[in-house]
């Protein structure tokens, strides 16, 4: 327990509690609260998923702007950012806590796979690399939200109750506009925009076959996912532009399966022509990210 604090994220296929590494928390500061954000999915030189944050605002329990924080507002810039986690450390003795990107995924926000390790499930040792949640102020790519506001106290204590009561979602508010969100977090919002992908995202493929939570079928069919094309641990490739799934020939020896050449970034698709079988070019990528 000494090296972790409890946090809410996906454990297997549902929200649960895992041990979040305390090493991911910010250091103490002489005044006020300290926030640290971790960006997921950030290894592509020309399209870092780092994005930008315009403002971070701390509020007390009466929703007044203060130094020691109860609620935290995050306002993005016009450069989209995908957040794997946000941590809060107060200097007044309040509990340290972490907001995890899986919460955004679970609560109706645009999301992508994350490649940043956050902690582990203490009972099983399963390592957790949470999804990241997208924010974008100008909605260039139709990302749904430009700002968020988090009641961090809801993610510090009584986490089982937070999950069972729905507070894991209601304690975070999202806004289309990139400005301050009035009031305290209180309800889950229904947002249904389908994001468009920037050109740079279409030039990249992510291959993650070892992480059991990186399921290409789920990412491909989820209405709020926003990602480069992927190869997942379930043995499938997803063309995210068309939302098409294709089995990998290495996993499923069937007509229509695809093969990925990691070195060249080329994908070939198997086709049957009468009694003959041939491989035809399907797609090419400038960047291959293997996780």
Buried (B, 14 or more C-beta within 10 A) or exposed (E): EEEBBBBBBBBEEEBBBBBBBBEBBBEEEEEBBBBBBBBBBBEBEEBBBBBEBBEBBBBEEEBEEBEBBBBBBBBBBBBBBBBBBBBBBBBEEBBBBBBBBBBBBBBBBBBBBBBBBBBBBEEEEBBBBBBBBBBBBEBEBEBBBBBBBBBBBBBBEBBEEBBEEEBBBBBBBBBBEBBBBEEBBEEBBEBEBEBEBEEBBBBBBBBBBEBBBBBBEBBBEBEBBBBBBBBBBBBBBBBBEEBEBBBBBEBBEEEEBBBBEEEEBBBBBBBEEEEEEEBEEBBEBEBBBEB
